[in-house]
């Protein structure tokens, strides 16, 4: 199991959480975590 989270950089609040199987690539969930008013996206791959 893997959890993908969309977090507002200004406030630090979580706005989206998606759970996937561990075999799912992180980049495949990225479009689901972005909002229309997002101008910058940060990522961390561990």
C-alpha positions in Angstrom: 0.0 0.0 0.0 1.2 3.5 -0.8 -0.4 6.9 0.0 -0.1 9.9 -2.2 -1.0 13.3 -0.7 -1.6 16.7 -2.2 -0.6 19.4 0.2 -1.1 23.2 -0.1 2.4 24.8 0.0 1.1 28.0 1.6 -1.0 26.6 4.4 0.4 23.1 4.8 -3.1 21.6 4.7 -3.7 18.3 3.0 -6.3 18.7 0.2 -6.1 15.3 -1.4 -5.2 11.7 -0.3 -5.1 8.7 -2.6 -4.3 5.2 -1.6 -2.9 2.8 -4.2 -1.1 -0.6 -4.4 2.6 -0.3 -3.8 3.3 -1.3 -7.4 1.7 2.0 -8.7 4.1 4.6 -10.0 4.1 7.9 -8.1 4.0 9.9 -11.3 0.8 8.2 -12.5 -1.1 9.7 -9.6 0.3 13.3 -10.0 -2.5 14.6 -12.2 -5.0 13.6 -9.6 -3.2 15.5 -6.9 -3.0 18.8 -8.8 -5.7 21.5 -8.5 -6.6 24.1 -11.1 -5.1 27.0 -9.0 -1.7 25.2 -8.6 1.1 27.1 -10.3 4.0 25.1 -8.8 4.4 21.4 -7.9 7.0 19.8 -5.7 7.7 16.1 -5.5 9.6 13.7 -3.4 10.5 10.2 -4.6 11.9 7.9 -1.9 
